[in-house]
């Protein structure tokens, strides 16, 4: 389902072709995409970024689209990789009250929306690999008018958009409940993909793999 087809489907299902409604359709779609991202962990919401850690610098700037971490790995000069444990900043400050104390980082924390803190402060220049959660490009912004959700999760995106659109219209509750039920059914199906078939291992999270 392309962007143009999605817009047309929302108007057809809602039987609403008013200008005010049409102007809000992109908002409905973006709200739907955001809702999906927080419910179903599909491949486009998983990203990674490699980069160096600077010796003597405990602060790390994550990618601009970073929302939350999945895994943070440091790689020493010998090529050995180490998983960092995700902690609160207070924990790191308590363990390493003197930031000049250096060593191979063992922990990391989200200091604010634009900064990560590692502890202890790196004693060497380490390579790093950050796996993280981020929003995928909206189908509204795609230069091709296509997206992962539109191509592979058509029902999920459509019914999420209809819930947002019908809520805006303050339509009949019975129909809103129906659209939400269809959305929840689609969520159940695609959770099997996002949390099962598309993931073949688990580390700290419970294993939700689907046998194939």
C-alpha positions in Angstrom: 0.0 0.0 0.0 1.5 3.3 -1.1 1.1 6.7 0.6 -1.5 7.7 -2.0 -3.4 4.4 -1.6 -3.4 4.7 2.2 -4.8 8.3 2.1 -7.5 7.2 -0.3 -8.4 4.1 1.8 -8.7 6.2 5.0 -11.1 8.6 3.3 -13.1 5.8 1.7 -13.4 3.8 4.9 -14.4 6.9 6.9 -16.6 8.3 4.0 -15.2 11.7 4.8 -13.8 13.9 2.0 -14.0 17.2 3.8 -11.0 19.5 3.4 -10.3 19.7 7.1 -10.3 15.9 7.4 -8.0 15.6 4.4 -5.6 18.1 5.8 -5.2 15.9 9.0 -4.7 12.6 7.3 -0.9 12.9 7.4 -1.2 13.5 11.2 -3.4 10.3 11.5 -0.8 8.3 9.6 2.2 9.6 11.7 0.3 8.9 14.9 -0.5 5.4 13.7 3.2 4.7 12.8 4.3 6.0 16.2 1.8 3.7 18.0 2.9 0.7 16.0 6.5 1.4 16.7 5.9 1.2 20.5 3.8 -1.9 20.3 5.5 -4.1 17.7 9.3 -4.3 17.3 9.6 -4.7 13.6 13.0 -4.6 11.7 12.8 -1.0 10.6 12.6 0.2 14.2 15.9 -1.5 15.0 19.0 0.4 14.0 22.7 0.3 14.8 25.6 2.7 14.8 29.4 2.1 15.1 31.8 4.7 16.3 34.9 5.3 18.5 35.0 6.0 22.2 37.6 8.6 23.0 40.2 8.0 25.8 39.5 10.2 28.8 35.9 11.1 27.6 33.0 9.5 29.5 30.3 11.1 27.4 29.0 9.6 24.2 26.7 11.3 21.6 24.2 8.8 20.2 22.6 9.1 16.7 20.1 11.9 16.4 17.2 9.4 15.9 18.2 7.4 19.0 15.2 6.8 21.4 16.3 3.9 23.6 19.1 1.3 23.7 19.0 -2.4 22.8 22.7 -3.2 23.3 25.9 -1.3 23.6 29.2 -3.1 22.8 32.8 -1.9 23.2 35.7 -3.5 21.3 39.2 -3.3 22.6 42.3 -2.9 20.4 42.8 -6.7 20.5 39.4 -7.2 18.9 37.6 -8.5 22.0 34.0 -7.3 22.4 32.3 -6.6 25.7 28.6 -5.9 26.4 28.0 -2.9 28.6 25.3 -3.1 31.2 22.6 -0.5 31.1 22.3 1.4 34.4 21.1 4.7 35.8 23.5 7.6 35.8 23.5 7.6 39.6 24.8 4.1 39.6 27.8 5.0 37.5 28.5 8.2 39.5 28.4 6.1 42.7 30.7 3.4 41.3 33.1 6.0 39.8 32.8 9.2 41.7 36.1 10.4 40.2 35.6 10.6 36.5 39.4 10.7 35.9 39.4 7.0 37.1 39.9 5.1 33.9 39.4 1.6 32.6 37.5 -0.4 30.0 33.9 0.8 30.2 31.5 -1.7 31.9 28.3 0.3 32.2 26.4 3.0 30.3 23.4 5.2 31.1 21.2 7.7 29.3 22.3 11.0 30.8 19.8 13.0 28.7 18.1 12.9 25.3 21.4 13.7 23.5 24.1 12.1 25.7 25.1 8.7 27.0 27.5 8.3 30.0 29.9 5.3 30.2 31.7 4.1 33.3 34.5 3.9 34.0 35.9 6.6 31.8 37.7 4.9 28.8 41.4 4.5 29.3 41.9 3.8 25.6 40.3 4.5 22.3 37.7 1.8 21.9 35.5 1.0 18.9 31.8 0.7 19.9 28.6 -0.6 18.4 25.3 0.7 19.6 22.1 -1.1 18.7 19.0 1.0 19.4 15.3 1.7 18.9 14.3 4.5 16.6 11.3 5.6 14.5 11.4 4.5 10.9 10.9 7.0 8.1 7.3 7.9 7.8 5.5 6.8 4.6 4.4 10.5 4.5 8.1 11.5 4.0 9.2 8.7 1.7 10.3 10.0 -1.7 8.9 6.8 -3.3 5.6 6.9 -1.4 6.4 3.5 0.1 7.5 2.2 3.4 8.2 -1.1 5.2 4.8 -0.9 7.0 3.0 0.0 3.8 4.6 -2.8 1.8 4.6 -5.6 4.4 2.2 -4.7 7.2 -0.7 -3.2 5.2 -3.5 -4.1 7.6 -1.6 -3.0 10.6 -0.9 0.5 9.2 -4.4 0.9 7.7 -6.4 0.0 10.9 -4.0 2.0 13.1 -4.7 5.0 10.8 -8.4 4.4 10.9 -8.5 4.3 14.7 -6.8 7.7 14.7 -9.0 9.1 11.9 -12.2 7.9 13.4 -11.2 9.2 16.9 -10.7 12.6 15.3 -14.2 12.4 13.7 -15.7 11.5 17.0 -17.6 8.8 15.1 -19.9 6.1 16.4 -18.3 4.1 19.3 -19.3 0.7 17.8 -17.3 1.4 14.6 -14.4 2.8 16.5 -14.3 -0.4 18.7 -14.5 -2.5 15.5 -11.5 -0.7 13.9 -9.5 -1.0 17.2 -10.3 -4.7 17.3 -9.1 -5.2 13.8 -5.9 -3.2 14.7 -5.3 -5.5 17.7 -5.8 -8.6 15.6 -3.2 -7.2 13.2 -0.9 -6.4 16.1 -1.1 -10.1 17.2 -0.2 -11.3 13.8 2.8 -9.0 13.3 4.1 -9.5 16.9 4.8 -13.1 15.7 7.0 -11.5 13.1 8.6 -8.8 15.1 9.1 -10.7 18.4 9.4 -14.2 16.9 10.3 -15.0 13.3 12.4 -11.8 12.8 14.4 -12.5 16.0 16.4 -15.7 16.2 18.0 -15.1 19.6 17.4 -13.3 22.9 19.8 -12.0 25.4 18.3 -10.2 28.4 14.7 -10.4 27.2 12.5 -13.5 27.4 12.8 -15.7 24.4 9.8 -15.2 22.1 11.1 -17.1 19.1 8.6 -18.9 16.8 9.8 -22.3 15.7 10.2 -22.6 11.9 
